[in-house]
């Protein structure tokens, strides 16, 4: 089967950032804690491929470590959403129209009423700003997303013949959910996970930009943007480069999600 171009392009973009994040564990061109005031705000080129910031830190090194921060926050936040949201969605689908279903879905509506940024501000006001609290805020917002997707997918296949046959065979609701429902909605969850991953990176950058995400000295793309906003006229590269990193990382994941949907969704394949 020929893979969609969107999947290949998106995969290549995200793989580049993932590789940079992995490499940063063992090597970066310069230490991200190394200050060199004599080399501050140097343009890209020479000893510093992407230039330096207002403290003389190497921007390429900070982009590499910042990718590690963004990807780690997004992975854990999406994991929280899946681990909690998928079981809730399966339980709600199994109790369609009942009290349990109503409680779960109305609670989801309540969480949706407060964007992740508002939840982050609330958590930060209680526990203080940090990457962990940013993860909690984004993860809590992901829970109703996965619960809704899971419930919708489970209900769409709940009346199919093989589900009915499993019930006639005496299988319990939990066993049917694990053995038959979950494997058949895995494609929906994978695509949604990719989309939420990109939104997680964007949310982490936004939270760091306003000071609620990863705290110094941990590099973050959002905080790099915040630090450079007063330097745009003097050193535009300090804002453009982290901004492009966010754009291409999110674009790559969105293209991956679109490509995965084309590959995994049989209805899309038939339409093509």
N, C-alpha and C positions, 0 to 999 in steps of 0.2 A: 504494500500500500504506500502510495506517495504521500509524504508528510506535507502539510500546508506550509506555505512560505512564512506565514505569521508565526507558526510554531518554531521554525528554524531561526528566524531573525530574533524573535523574543528570547529563545533559548540561548542564542549566542550572546546577546546583550547581558542577560542575567548571569550567564556562566562567566563572563569577564569580571563582573563585580564579585561574584562568589569566589573566583580564583584570587582576586586581589585581597579579599577578606582572609582567605586561608593562608596566603603567602605572608600577610602581615603578622601572623602569629610567630613566624620565625625570622622574618626579614622585612625591613623598610629602608628606603634610601637614607633616611636620617631618623633619629629618635624624635618622636612627637613631643617629648618633654624638653628638647634642646632649643634654647632661645639664642638667637644671634642677632642682636639689635643692629649690628653693622650691615647685615644683609636683609633688613626689613623691607617689605613691599617690592622685592625684585620681580620684574616681569618674567614670564615663562621663557625658559631657555638656559643654556649654560649648565652650571652645576645643579640648578634646581629646575627640573623639566617643566613643572607647572607653576614655578615661581614660589614666592614666600609671602607670608601674611605680615601683619603689623608687628608681630613679635619676632619675625625672622624665622619662623618655623616653616619647614618644607611642606607645601600644600599637597604634593603627591602622597607623601607619607601619611598626612592627616586624612586624605580621601580614602586611602587603603584601610586605615584603622577605623575611620568613620563608617565604612561599608560593613565592617565586622559588627559594629554597634547596631547599625540599622537592621541588618539581617538577623542578628540574635534577638533583638526586641520583637521583630515581626514574627519570627519562628515560634517563640514562646507564646506570644499573644494569640496567634492562630491556633497553636496547640491547646491553649486554654479554651478557646471558643469551640474547638472540635470535641475535646474530652467532655466538656459539660453540655454543650449544645446538642450534639448528636443523640445522646441518650434521652435528653428531654424531648427532642423531636419525635423519637421512636415511641416514647411513653405517651405523648400527646396523640399521635396517630392511632395507637392501640386503644385509646379511650376517646375516640372521636365523638364530639358532642356531649361528653360527660363533664363532670365537675373538674376532674384532673386536667383535662384538655383545656377547659376554660381558664383555670388558674394559671397554667403554664403560658398560654398564649396572651392572656391579659398582662401577666408579668413581663413578657417579652415586649408588649406594647409600651409598658411603663419605662423599660430600659431604653427603647428606641426614642422616647420623648426627650432623653438627655444625651446629646452627642458625646463622643469620647472626650472631647476637649473639656466639656463641663464636668464630666465624671473625673477627669484628671485633676481639674482645679479643686474639686471636692476632696479627692484622696490626698492631694498635695497639702491642702489646708490642714488635714488631720495628721499626716505622717511625714510631710516635708517632700520637696522635689528630689526625684532620683529616677534612674532608668527602671528600677523595679516597680515603682509606682506608675510609670508610663506603661509598662507591660500590663499591669493590673487594669489600668483604665482601658487600654485598647482591647485586652482580652475580655473584659466584662462586656464591652460593646459588641464583640464578635459572637458571644453566646447566643443572643436571639437570632442573629443572622443564620447560624448553622442550625438552630432549632427549627426555624421556618423552612429552610431548604429541605431538611430531613423530613419534617412532617409532610410537606407537600409531595416529596418524592415517594414517601411510604404510602400515602393515600392514593397516589396515582397507580401504584401496582398492587394495592391491597385487594382488589377484586379480580385479579388475573387468575387463570386456571391453576397455575402451580402453587399459588398461595392457598387457594381453596383446597387443593389436593393435600397440602401439608396439614391443614386444619382437620380434614377428614381422617388423615392418618394418625391423628391424636397428638400432634406436636403442640406444645404450649406457645403462648404468645411471645415469650422471651426467646424461645428457641427459633421460632419462625423469623423474628426480627434479626437475630444474629446470623442464621444460616441462609435465609432467603431474601429478606428485605435489604439488609445492609450491603451485601455484595452487589445487588442490582441498582443501588443508588450511589455506589461508590464514584461513578463518573461525575455525578452532580457535585458531590462533595469535593472531589479533586479540583474541578474547575472553580468552584466557589472558594476553595482554599487558596488557589493561585491569585484570585481577585483580591481576597482579604489580605493576602501577603503584601500585595502592592499598596493597598490602602494602609497597612500597618507601617510600611516604610514611610509613606507620606505623613501619617499621623505622628510617628516618632520625630520626624523632622520638624513638624509644626509645634509639637510640645517642647522640643529642645530650643526652637527659635524663641519661644516666650519664656524659656527658663524653667520648664517643668519636666524636662527629660533628663538625659544623661548630664551629669554635672562635671565641671572641670576637675582634674585635667583630662578626662576621657573625651577624645575627639568625637564630634557629632556633626553631620552635615548641616542640620538645622542651626546649631549654634555657630557654625562657621559663617552661615548667611547672616545671622544676627550681628556677629562681630564685625562683618564687612560692610554693613549698610551705611556707615558713615564714611567709608573709604572708597565708595564707587567712583567718585571723580578723580581720586588720586591713584587707585590701584583697582580698576574694574575686574581684573582677573580673580581677585579674592572673593568676589560675589558670583561671577559667571561660572567658575569651575565647580563649586559645590552645587550650584543651581542646576547645571547640566548633569551632574552625577545623579541628583534626585530625579530629574526628568527622564534620563535614559534607563535608570533602574526601574522606575514605575512603568515606563513605556514597554520595556522588555517583558515584565511580568504580565502586563495587560495583553500583549501580543501572544504570550505563552498561553494565557487563559483562553483567548479566542481560538488559538490553534488546537488546544486540547479539547475544547468543546466540539470543534469540527471532527476531530478524530474519535472521540468517545461517545458522542451523541448519535445514535443510529438514525434519528429523524433528520439530522443535518446531512448525514452521509447519503440517505435516500434522496433528499432534495437536490443534492449535487449530482 
